[in-house]
C-alpha cells in the first residue's frame, strides 16, 4: 500500500511541476520532493517484489518488472536532463522521455497493483 501512495503522490506532484514548468516557474524544493517520493515508491516496489513470492503468477511479476524498467528510464532521463544546461532541445527531449516513461510506468504499475 505504501508503494501505491508514494508513487501516486510522485505522479501528482510531477503533474503540478509540469504545470509550473509550462508557466515558466521552477521550484527546486518541489522537484527534490518529487525525486524523493518517486525513488521511495520505486524502492518499496523493489522490496515488495523481493519479499513476496509472485512465482505463482508470472504475468503479474512481469508487469511489475516492466513498470520498474520504465521507472528506471524515467529516473535516468530526469537526472540527466539538467546536465545539458543551455542545450534546450536535448534537455526538453529528455524531459519528454521522463514524463512519457513515468506515466506509462505508472499505468502499468496500476495494472500490476490491481491484480494483487
Contact map, one row per residue, 1 for C-alpha under 8 A:
11111000000000000000000000000000000000000000000000000000000000000000000000000000000000000000000000000000000000000000
11111100000000000000000000000000000000001001000000000000000000000000000000000000000000000000000000000000000000000000
11111110000000000000000000000000000000011101100000000000000000000000000000000000000000000000000000000000000000000000
11111111000000000000000000000000000000001000000000000000000000000000000000000000000000000000000000000000000000001000
11111111100000000000000000000000000000001000000000000000000000000000000000000000000000000000000000000000000000000000
01111111110000000000000000000000000011011000000000000000000000000000000000000000000000000000000000000000000000000000
00111111111000000000000000000000000011011100000000000000000000000000000000000000000000000000000000000000010000000000
00011111111100000000000000000000000000000000000000000000000000000000000000000000000000000000000000000000000000000000
00001111111110000000000000000000000010000000000000000000000000000000000000000000000000000000000000000000000000000000
00000111111111000000000000000000011011000000000000000000000000000000000000000000000000000000000000000000000000000000
00000011111111100000000000000000000001000000000000000000000000000000000000000000000000000000000000000110010000000000
00000001111111110000000000000000000000000000000000000000000000000000000000000000000000000000000000000000000000000000
00000000111111111000000000000100010000000000000000000000000000000000000000000000000000000000000000000000000000000000
00000000011111111100000000000010010000000000000000000000000000000000000000000000000000000000000000000000000000000000
00000000001111111110000000000000000000000000000000000000000000000000000000000000000000000000000000000000000000000000
00000000000111111111000000000000000000000000000000000000000000000000000000000000000000000000000000000000000000000000
00000000000011111111100001100110000000000000000000000000000000000000000000000000000000000000000000000000000000000000
00000000000001111111110000000000000000000000000000000000000000000000000000000000000000000000000000000000000000000000
00000000000000111111111000000000000000000000000000000000000000000000000000000000000000000000000000000000000000000000
00000000000000011111111111000000000000000000000000000000000000000000000000000000000000000000000000000000000000000000
00000000000000001111111111000000000000000000000000000000000000000000000000000000000000000000000000000000000000000000
00000000000000000111111110000000000000000000000000000000000000000000000000000000000000000000000000000000000000000000
00000000000000000011111110000000000000000000000000000000000000000000000000000000000000000000000000000000000000000000
00000000000000000001111111000000000000000000000000000000000000000000000000000000000000000000000000000000000000000000
00000000000000000001111111100000000000000000000000000000000000000000000000000000000000000000000000000000000000000000
00000000000000001001100111110000000000000000000000000000000000000000000000000000000000000000000000000000000000000000
00000000000000001000000011111110000000000000000000000000000000000000000000000000000000000000000000000000000000000000
00000000000000000000000001111111000000000000000000000000000000000000000000000000000000000000000000000000000000000000
00000000000000000000000000111111100000000000000000000000000000000000000000000000000000000000000000000000000000000000
00000000000010001000000000111111110000000000000000000000000000000000000000000000000000000000000000000000000000000000
00000000000001001000000000111111111000000000000000000000000000000000000000000000000000000000000000000000000000000000
00000000000000000000000000011111111100000000000000000000000000000000000000000000000000000000000000000000000000000000
00000000000000000000000000001111111110000000000000000000000000000000000000000000000000000000000000000000000000000000
00000000010011000000000000000111111111000000000000000000000000000000000000000000000000000000000000000000000000000000
00000000010000000000000000000011111111100000000000000000000000000000000000000000000000000000000000000000000000000000
00000000000000000000000000000001111111110000000000000000000000000000000000000000000000000000000000000000000000000000
00000110110000000000000000000000111111111000000000000000000000000000000000000000000000000000000000000000000000000000
00000110011000000000000000000000011111111100000000000000000000000000000000000000000000000000000000000000000000000000
00000000000000000000000000000000001111111110000000000000000000000000000000000000000000000000000000000000000000000000
00100110000000000000000000000000000111111111000000000000000000000000000000000000000000000000000000000000000000000000
01111110000000000000000000000000000011111111100000000000000000000000000000000000000000000000000000000000000000000000
00100010000000000000000000000000000001111111110000000000000000000001001000000000000000000000000000000000000000000000
00000000000000000000000000000000000000111111111000000000000000000000000000000000000000000000000000000000000000000000
01100000000000000000000000000000000000011111111100000000000000000000000000000000000000000000000000000000000000000000
00100000000000000000000000000000000000001111111110000000000000010001000000000000000000000000000000000000000000000000
00000000000000000000000000000000000000000111111111000000000000000001000000000000000000000000000000000000000000000000
00000000000000000000000000000000000000000011111111100000000000000000000000000000000000000000000000000000000000000000
00000000000000000000000000000000000000000001111111110000000000000000000000000000000000000000000000000000000000000000
00000000000000000000000000000000000000000000111111111100000010010000000000000000000000000000000000000000000000000000
00000000000000000000000000000000000000000000011111111000000000000000000000000000000000000000000000000000000000000000
00000000000000000000000000000000000000000000001111111000000000000000000000000000000000000000000000000000000000000000
00000000000000000000000000000000000000000000000111111100000000000000000000000000000000000000000000000000000000000000
00000000000000000000000000000000000000000000000011111111000000000000000000000000000000000000000000000000000000000000
00000000000000000000000000000000000000000000000010011111110110000000000000000000000000000000000000000000000000000000
00000000000000000000000000000000000000000000000000001111110010000000000000000000000000000000000000000000000000000000
00000000000000000000000000000000000000000000000000001111110000000000000000000000000000000000000000000000000000000000
00000000000000000000000000000000000000000000000000000111111110000000000000000000000000000000000000000000000000000000
00000000000000000000000000000000000000000000000000000111111111000000000000000000000000000000000000000000000000000000
00000000000000000000000000000000000000000000000000000000111111100000000000000000000000000000000000000000000000000000
00000000000000000000000000000000000000000000000000000100111111110000000000000000000000000000000000000000000000010011
00000000000000000000000000000000000000000000000010000110111111111000000000000000000000000000000000000000000000010000
00000000000000000000000000000000000000000000000000000000011111111100000000000000000000000000000000000000000000000000
00000000000000000000000000000000000000000000000000000000001111111110000000000000000000000000000000000000000110110000
00000000000000000000000000000000000000000000100010000000000111111111000000000000000000000000000000000000000110010000
00000000000000000000000000000000000000000000000000000000000011111111100000000000000000000000000000000000000000000000
00000000000000000000000000000000000000000000000000000000000001111111110000000000000000000000000000000000100100000000
00000000000000000000000000000000000000000000000000000000000000111111111000000000000000000000000000000001110110000000
00000000000000000000000000000000000000000100110000000000000000011111111100000000000000000000000000000000100000000000
00000000000000000000000000000000000000000000000000000000000000001111111110000000000000000000000000000000100000000000
00000000000000000000000000000000000000000000000000000000000000000111111111000000000000000000000000001101100000000000
00000000000000000000000000000000000000000100000000000000000000000011111111100000000000000000000000001100110000000000
00000000000000000000000000000000000000000000000000000000000000000001111111110000000000000000000000000000000000000000
00000000000000000000000000000000000000000000000000000000000000000000111111111000000000000000000001001100000000000000
00000000000000000000000000000000000000000000000000000000000000000000011111111100000000000000000011111100000000000000
00000000000000000000000000000000000000000000000000000000000000000000001111111110000000000000000001000000000000000000
00000000000000000000000000000000000000000000000000000000000000000000000111111111000000000000000001000000000000000000
00000000000000000000000000000000000000000000000000000000000000000000000011111111100000000000011011000000000000000000
00000000000000000000000000000000000000000000000000000000000000000000000001111111110000000000011001000000000000000000
00000000000000000000000000000000000000000000000000000000000000000000000000111111111000000000000000000000000000000000
00000000000000000000000000000000000000000000000000000000000000000000000000011111111100000000010000000000000000000000
00000000000000000000000000000000000000000000000000000000000000000000000000001111111110000111011000000000000000000000
00000000000000000000000000000000000000000000000000000000000000000000000000000111111110000010000000000000000000000000
00000000000000000000000000000000000000000000000000000000000000000000000000000011111110000010000000000000000000000000
00000000000000000000000000000000000000000000000000000000000000000000000000000001111111110110000000000000000000000000
00000000000000000000000000000000000000000000000000000000000000000000000000000000111111110010000000000000000000000000
00000000000000000000000000000000000000000000000000000000000000000000000000000000000111110000000000000000000000000000
00000000000000000000000000000000000000000000000000000000000000000000000000000000000111111110000000000000000000000000
00000000000000000000000000000000000000000000000000000000000000000000000000000000000111111111000000000000000000000000
00000000000000000000000000000000000000000000000000000000000000000000000000000000000000111111100000000000000000000000
00000000000000000000000000000000000000000000000000000000000000000000000000000000100100111111110000000000000000000000
00000000000000000000000000000000000000000000000000000000000000000000000000000000111110111111111000000000000000000000
00000000000000000000000000000000000000000000000000000000000000000000000000000000100000011111111100000000000000000000
00000000000000000000000000000000000000000000000000000000000000000000000000000000000000001111111110000000000000000000
00000000000000000000000000000000000000000000000000000000000000000000000000001101100000000111111111000000000000000000
00000000000000000000000000000000000000000000000000000000000000000000000000001100100000000011111111100000000000000000
00000000000000000000000000000000000000000000000000000000000000000000000000000000000000000001111111110000000000000000
00000000000000000000000000000000000000000000000000000000000000000000000001001000000000000000111111111000000000000000
00000000000000000000000000000000000000000000000000000000000000000000000011111100000000000000011111111100000000000000
00000000000000000000000000000000000000000000000000000000000000000000000001000000000000000000001111111110000000000000
00000000000000000000000000000000000000000000000000000000000000000000000001000000000000000000000111111111000000000000
00000000000000000000000000000000000000000000000000000000000000000000011011000000000000000000000011111111100000000000
00000000001000000000000000000000000000000000000000000000000000000000011011000000000000000000000001111111110000000000
00000000001000000000000000000000000000000000000000000000000000000000000000000000000000000000000000111111111000000000
00000000000000000000000000000000000000000000000000000000000000000010010000000000000000000000000000011111111100000000
00000000000000000000000000000000000000000000000000000000000000000111111000000000000000000000000000001111111110000000
00000010001000000000000000000000000000000000000000000000000000000010001000000000000000000000000000000111111111000000
00000000000000000000000000000000000000000000000000000000000000000000000000000000000000000000000000000011111111100000
00000000000000000000000000000000000000000000000000000000000000110110000000000000000000000000000000000001111111110000
00000000000000000000000000000000000000000000000000000000000000110010000000000000000000000000000000000000111111111000
00000000000000000000000000000000000000000000000000000000000000000000000000000000000000000000000000000000011111111100
00000000000000000000000000000000000000000000000000000000000000100000000000000000000000000000000000000000001111111110
00000000000000000000000000000000000000000000000000000000000110110000000000000000000000000000000000000000000111111111
00010000000000000000000000000000000000000000000000000000000000000000000000000000000000000000000000000000000011111111
00000000000000000000000000000000000000000000000000000000000000000000000000000000000000000000000000000000000001111111
00000000000000000000000000000000000000000000000000000000000100000000000000000000000000000000000000000000000000111111
00000000000000000000000000000000000000000000000000000000000100000000000000000000000000000000000000000000000000011111
